[in-house]
Every structure is written in structure tokens, then in C-alpha cells.
Amino acid sequence: MADNSKEDFLQLVKRVGAFLTLKFSNLFRQLDSRSVGAIAGLAFAVVFTWRLLRTPSGPQRRQPKRQAPTSSNSGVSSHESVNASSSGVSDPSEDSRTQNVIDEFFQPVKPTLGQIVRQRLSEGRKVTCRLLGVILEESSPEELQKQATVRSSVLEVLLEITKFCDLYLMERVLDDESEKKVLTALEDAGVFTSGGLVKDKVLFCSTENGRTSFVRQLEPDWHIDSNPEIITQLARFIKYQLHISPVKLERPASNVFTATSLEQFFGCV
């Protein structure tokens, strides 16, 4: 009687399986290849995720405390105890793979240079910056009479600043030829092609006090300079300043920052 019931049950399972297979085959005929691929991909992702993240099912039931085995059957009892305890322990390698996937998923995203520039400038929208020793390789007006060279390491940062800020470049020069050399060097470096800086925003003067007057008239959020005297004079009037120098000021104001280079201030070196 029991054998007949088992055979009847197996037959019922086969019939249900055949019915479901027919239904699914008809359903798949009605779908295009993209829909079938999407369903197959979804099914694969669900199965893969389940296998990767699965944990031992069901809460662990506390085993009743057993009495210590007698000396006559201690070997058998200890062997059974080990088998029973090991059956409920998860695979350490599987837990490690799961943790690695979780750590990789929640790994912080590295910010772009544009995001770093905006953050370091505290969302400041207007910036004034001297050229010598900051943007240019040269460090004195006398050198500009011979040549002007844009520092390649600062170019990427400079272009990002022009995208976000209203940037003005300024410098003291000794003659008109020096002005032309500076403008030509900036143009050859592609500074004017980015759209954020035009030649009219490159200002020239004949004295250091002239650069101070430029800054006060423009009222920038940030001024960048390598002259400590100008940095000190403008500390009361400008919201933030960046002093480019290998040596820090002795008693800088709270709104004055120091860096060895412009790119170092933005973490590009």
C-alpha cells in the first residue's frame, strides 16, 4: 500500500513538472531575445548573490547540556560530539569572500581634482594669483625679460581653477616685451583655450604696491602670492590667502595658509 502511494506521488510530480515546462516554454517563445537575456541575467545575479551571501539557515538552537561520557564509550561520544558541533559552523572562506565583497562595495570613492579644488577653496568664486614663482618657472621680473615658462606641474590645477572660479593673474614687469612673453607662454600652454581665462584678466604693473592695489580693487575670496610682505598687508582685507613658499611665516594670520607650491596645496604632488 505504501509503495503504491509513493508511485502515485512520483507520477503526480512528473505531471506537474511536465505542465510547468510546457507553460514556461510557451512563455519564452513569446519573449524576444533581449527579454530572455534580461531574465536569465537577473536569475543568475540572484542565484550568485544568494550563494555568496547565504548564512546558516534558521536560528541556532541551544543544545542541551550533556553529561560527561563514561570511560567505556568516551571515544565514540567525543567523535559524535565533534560531528554534531561542526555541522552548524559556517565556512570561514565563504565568510571571508562575503566580507571582501562588502568592503569593496563600501570603499570610499576618490574625489576628482575639480572636487578637491572646490573644497580647498571653500567654495570661493573669485581668485587672484601672482605669476612669478607660482605659475611661472621664473622668480624675478629680470628673468621675464629673457623668457617666460609655465610650470607644467601646475597647469592641471590652474585649468581646474579657471573652470570654477573667476581667476585673475597679475605680475610686476619691467617692460612691454616681458608682458608679451608672459601672454605668449600662457597661450602656448593652453590656458586661454579652456574658456575660463581671457587675456584681459592677466594684469601687469610696474611696482609691488601696484599688485596690492589690484587685489584690493578686485576683492577676491582668495589671493595667492609668494611675497610675504604683500600677504601680511592684505591679511586684513582678503578672506583667505595662500602663501607659496618653502618657509612658513613666523606669525601668520588665521586666514593665511602656506604651501610649497600651488599643486601641493591641492594634493597633486
C-alpha positions as CSV (number, residue, x, y, z in Angstrom):
1,M,0.0,0.0,0.0
2,A,2.8,2.4,0.9
3,D,4.7,1.5,-2.4
4,N,1.5,2.4,-4.4
5,S,1.1,5.7,-2.7
6,K,4.8,6.5,-3.3
7,E,4.5,5.7,-7.0
8,D,1.3,7.8,-7.3
9,F,3.1,10.7,-5.7
10,L,6.0,10.4,-8.1
11,Q,3.7,10.3,-11.1
12,L,2.0,13.4,-9.9
13,V,5.3,15.2,-9.5
14,K,6.3,14.2,-13.1
15,R,2.9,15.5,-14.5
16,V,3.3,18.8,-12.6
17,G,6.9,19.2,-13.9
18,A,5.8,18.5,-17.5
19,F,3.0,21.0,-17.2
20,L,5.3,23.7,-15.8
21,T,7.9,23.0,-18.5
22,L,5.3,23.4,-21.2
23,K,4.0,26.6,-19.7
24,F,7.5,28.1,-19.4
25,S,8.4,27.1,-23.0
26,N,5.3,28.8,-24.4
27,L,6.1,31.9,-22.3
28,F,9.7,32.1,-23.6
29,R,8.5,31.7,-27.2
30,Q,6.5,34.9,-26.7
31,L,9.5,36.9,-25.5
32,D,12.2,38.4,-27.7
33,S,15.9,37.6,-27.2
34,R,16.6,40.7,-25.1
35,S,13.8,39.9,-22.6
36,V,15.1,36.3,-22.3
37,G,18.6,37.6,-21.7
38,A,17.4,40.1,-19.1
39,I,15.5,37.4,-17.3
40,A,18.4,35.0,-17.4
41,G,20.8,37.7,-16.2
42,L,18.6,38.5,-13.3
43,A,18.2,34.9,-12.4
44,F,22.0,34.4,-12.5
45,A,22.6,37.5,-10.3
46,V,20.0,36.4,-7.7
47,V,21.5,32.9,-7.5
48,F,25.0,34.2,-7.4
49,T,24.2,36.7,-4.7
50,W,22.3,34.1,-2.6
51,R,25.2,31.7,-2.8
52,L,27.7,34.3,-1.9
53,L,25.8,35.9,1.0
54,R,23.9,33.0,2.4
55,T,24.3,32.2,6.0
56,P,23.4,29.1,8.0
57,S,19.6,29.0,7.8
58,G,17.5,29.2,10.9
59,P,18.5,30.2,14.4
60,Q,20.9,28.0,16.2
61,R,19.1,26.0,18.8
62,R,20.9,25.7,22.1
63,Q,21.9,22.1,22.6
64,P,21.0,20.6,25.9
65,K,24.0,20.1,28.2
66,R,25.1,16.5,28.0
67,Q,26.6,14.6,30.8
68,A,30.3,13.7,30.6
69,P,30.7,10.4,28.8
70,T,31.7,7.4,30.7
71,S,35.1,5.8,30.2
72,S,33.6,2.8,28.3
73,N,32.2,4.9,25.4
74,S,34.2,8.1,25.7
75,G,35.8,7.7,22.3
76,V,32.5,7.3,20.4
77,S,30.8,10.1,22.3
78,S,33.5,12.6,21.6
79,H,33.5,11.7,17.9
80,E,29.8,12.2,17.7
81,S,30.1,15.5,19.6
82,V,32.6,16.8,17.1
83,N,30.4,15.9,14.1
84,A,27.4,17.5,15.7
85,S,29.2,20.7,16.5
86,S,30.9,21.0,13.1
87,S,27.6,20.7,11.2
88,G,26.4,24.1,12.3
89,V,29.6,26.1,11.7
90,S,29.8,28.2,8.5
91,D,32.7,28.0,6.1
92,P,35.4,30.6,7.1
93,S,36.5,31.1,3.4
94,E,32.9,31.9,2.4
95,D,32.6,34.4,5.2
96,S,35.9,36.0,4.1
97,R,34.7,36.3,0.5
98,T,31.5,37.9,1.7
99,Q,33.3,40.4,3.8
100,N,35.7,41.2,0.9
101,V,32.7,41.9,-1.4
102,I,31.1,44.2,1.3
103,D,34.4,46.1,1.9
104,E,34.9,46.6,-1.8
105,F,31.3,47.8,-2.3
106,F,31.6,50.4,0.5
107,Q,35.1,51.5,-0.4
108,P,35.2,55.4,-0.4
109,V,35.3,56.9,-3.9
110,K,38.3,59.0,-4.6
111,P,37.3,62.7,-5.3
112,T,38.2,64.3,-8.6
113,L,40.6,67.2,-8.9
114,G,37.7,69.5,-9.5
115,Q,36.0,68.5,-6.3
116,I,39.3,68.9,-4.4
117,V,39.7,72.4,-5.8
118,R,36.2,73.5,-4.8
119,Q,36.6,72.0,-1.3
120,R,40.1,73.6,-0.7
121,L,38.9,77.0,-1.9
122,S,35.9,76.8,0.4
123,E,33.6,77.4,-2.5
124,G,35.3,80.8,-3.2
125,R,34.3,82.2,-6.5
126,K,37.0,84.8,-7.2
127,V,40.7,84.2,-7.0
128,T,43.7,86.5,-7.7
129,C,47.2,85.0,-8.2
130,R,50.7,86.3,-9.0
131,L,52.6,84.7,-11.8
132,L,56.3,84.6,-10.7
133,G,57.2,81.6,-8.6
134,V,53.6,80.3,-8.7
135,I,52.5,79.8,-12.3
136,L,55.8,80.6,-14.0
137,E,59.2,78.9,-13.6
138,E,60.9,82.3,-13.3
139,S,61.1,84.1,-10.0
140,S,62.0,87.7,-10.8
141,P,61.0,90.4,-13.3
142,E,64.6,90.4,-14.7
143,E,64.2,86.8,-15.8
144,L,61.0,87.7,-17.6
145,Q,63.0,90.0,-19.9
146,K,64.7,86.9,-21.3
147,Q,61.9,84.3,-21.2
148,A,58.6,83.1,-19.6
149,T,57.9,79.5,-18.9
150,V,54.7,78.0,-17.5
151,R,55.3,75.3,-14.9
152,S,53.9,72.0,-16.4
153,S,53.1,70.6,-12.9
154,V,50.7,73.5,-12.1
155,L,48.9,73.5,-15.4
156,E,46.2,70.9,-14.5
157,V,45.3,72.7,-11.2
158,L,45.3,76.1,-12.9
159,L,42.8,74.9,-15.5
160,E,40.5,73.4,-12.9
161,I,40.5,76.8,-11.0
162,T,39.6,78.6,-14.2
163,K,36.6,76.2,-14.6
164,F,35.2,77.0,-11.2
165,C,36.5,80.5,-10.3
166,D,36.8,83.9,-11.7
167,L,40.6,84.0,-11.9
168,Y,42.9,87.0,-12.3
169,L,46.6,86.6,-12.9
170,M,49.0,89.5,-12.1
171,E,52.6,90.4,-12.1
172,R,55.2,93.2,-11.9
173,V,57.2,93.6,-15.2
174,L,59.9,95.9,-16.3
175,D,58.9,96.4,-20.0
176,D,56.3,95.7,-22.6
177,E,58.3,92.8,-24.0
178,S,58.0,91.0,-20.7
179,E,54.3,91.3,-20.9
180,K,54.2,89.8,-24.4
181,K,56.5,86.9,-23.3
182,V,54.1,86.1,-20.4
183,L,51.0,86.2,-22.6
184,T,52.6,84.0,-25.2
185,A,53.7,81.4,-22.7
186,L,50.2,81.2,-21.2
187,E,48.7,80.9,-24.6
188,D,51.1,78.2,-25.7
189,A,50.3,76.3,-22.5
190,G,46.6,76.3,-23.4
191,V,45.5,78.4,-20.5
192,F,43.2,80.6,-22.7
193,T,41.7,77.8,-24.6
194,S,39.8,76.3,-21.6
195,G,37.3,79.2,-21.7
196,G,37.7,80.2,-18.1
197,L,40.5,82.7,-18.5
198,V,41.0,85.5,-21.1
199,K,43.9,87.8,-21.7
200,D,42.1,90.8,-20.3
201,K,42.3,89.0,-16.9
202,V,46.1,89.0,-16.9
203,L,47.2,92.2,-15.3
204,F,50.6,93.9,-15.2
205,C,52.0,96.6,-13.1
206,S,55.4,98.3,-12.5
207,T,55.6,98.1,-8.7
208,E,54.7,95.6,-5.9
209,N,52.3,98.1,-4.5
210,G,50.5,98.1,-7.8
211,R,49.8,94.3,-7.3
212,T,48.4,95.1,-3.9
213,S,46.1,97.7,-5.3
214,F,44.9,95.2,-8.0
215,V,43.9,92.8,-5.2
216,R,42.1,95.3,-3.1
217,Q,40.1,96.6,-6.0
218,L,39.1,93.1,-7.2
219,E,38.2,92.0,-3.6
220,P,38.7,88.3,-4.2
221,D,37.8,85.4,-1.9
222,W,41.4,84.1,-2.3
223,H,44.7,85.7,-3.1
224,I,47.8,83.6,-3.9
225,D,51.2,85.2,-3.6
226,S,54.8,84.4,-2.8
227,N,55.7,87.7,-1.3
228,P,55.3,87.6,2.5
229,E,55.1,91.4,2.8
230,I,52.1,91.5,0.5
231,I,50.5,88.5,2.2
232,T,50.8,90.4,5.5
233,Q,49.5,93.6,4.2
234,L,46.4,92.0,2.7
235,A,45.5,89.8,5.6
236,R,43.1,92.3,7.0
237,F,41.2,92.8,3.7
238,I,41.1,89.4,2.0
239,K,39.1,86.5,3.3
240,Y,41.7,83.8,2.5
241,Q,45.3,83.9,1.3
242,L,47.7,81.2,0.2
243,H,51.4,81.9,0.7
244,I,53.6,79.9,-1.7
245,S,56.9,79.5,-0.1
246,P,59.1,76.7,1.3
247,V,59.3,78.7,4.6
248,K,56.3,79.4,6.7
249,L,55.5,82.9,8.1
250,E,56.5,83.3,11.7
251,R,53.1,84.5,12.9
252,P,50.6,84.1,10.1
253,A,47.1,85.3,10.4
254,S,44.4,82.7,10.9
255,N,43.2,83.2,7.3
256,V,46.6,82.6,5.7
257,F,47.7,79.2,4.5
258,T,51.2,78.1,3.4
259,A,52.2,75.6,0.8
260,T,55.4,74.9,-1.1
261,S,53.6,75.1,-4.4
262,L,50.1,75.5,-5.8
263,E,49.8,71.9,-6.8
264,Q,51.0,70.8,-3.3
265,F,48.2,72.8,-1.7
266,F,45.6,70.8,-3.8
267,G,47.3,67.4,-3.2
268,C,48.6,66.9,-6.7
269,V,52.2,66.0,-5.7
